[in-house]
Amino acid sequence: MNKIIVANWKMNPMSIEEAAELARGTDMKKVVIVPPFPFLSRVKDVLKHAKLGAQDVFWTDSGAYTGEVSPMMLVKLGVKFVIVGHSERRNYFHETDETVNKKIHAALTAKLSVIFCVGENKDVRKKGIRHAEEFIRHELQRGLESVAVPRHAKSIIVAYEPIWAIGTGDTATPNDIETMAMFIKEWFRKTFGAQNVPDVLYGGSVSGGSAHAIAKCGGIDGVLVGGASLRAEEFKTIVQNFKV
Ligand code: PEP
């Protein structure tokens, strides 16, 4: 089990100089730094320990797709990981399970590791944990449709990110996190066999204060951190909690 801490900077910081400084301050083993596209190259030059990730990817290598970035472009920049299906992309940019699926296929073909985000919204969660599990199962099935999971098992990471916990300060309880991580792993075990169970991360308002309890959750192999990844000292505290 490899602990992994993903720093999703989202659309921050504002300048390339600030990006370089933040990268220097958070450059640690086990960390994947995921800056906005324009900062990838500069951040890559700074990193000595952390790996580089991208926040999204398109599903073909080139062509008339204004505004998109292809898997091969990312690979050539030294990117190793890509986040696919983040709820902000599903919500604001109308990504669907189908587009998520195409992106996963393309990223894996390009030998990128995929951080596949799944997570239920508040309405689903209010109906109870079984409804939430059913929702997640559906996202997993649709997102991984026709993906040769056994061939790519080492390159797939699932990030369980309940939408109601992202950016709200309302972290899921350790019990909820553990229940869902176990559910996701069991689904992979039953569907693809015991050899093909991915690492599972939790994301949703992870902070310096909550990291200790999350690190102890069964089935959790790391965290995906948004807001707190922009605060170098707090991010270091989070990483310390996942040192094994
Ligand atoms: C995220 O970016 O997916 C995330 C979990 O953000 P935050 O930590 O700010 O909730």
Residues whose N, C-alpha, C, O or C-beta is under 5 A from the ligand:
A	BS01	PEP	N8 A165 I166 G167 T168 G203 G204 S205 V206 L224 V225 G226 G227 A228
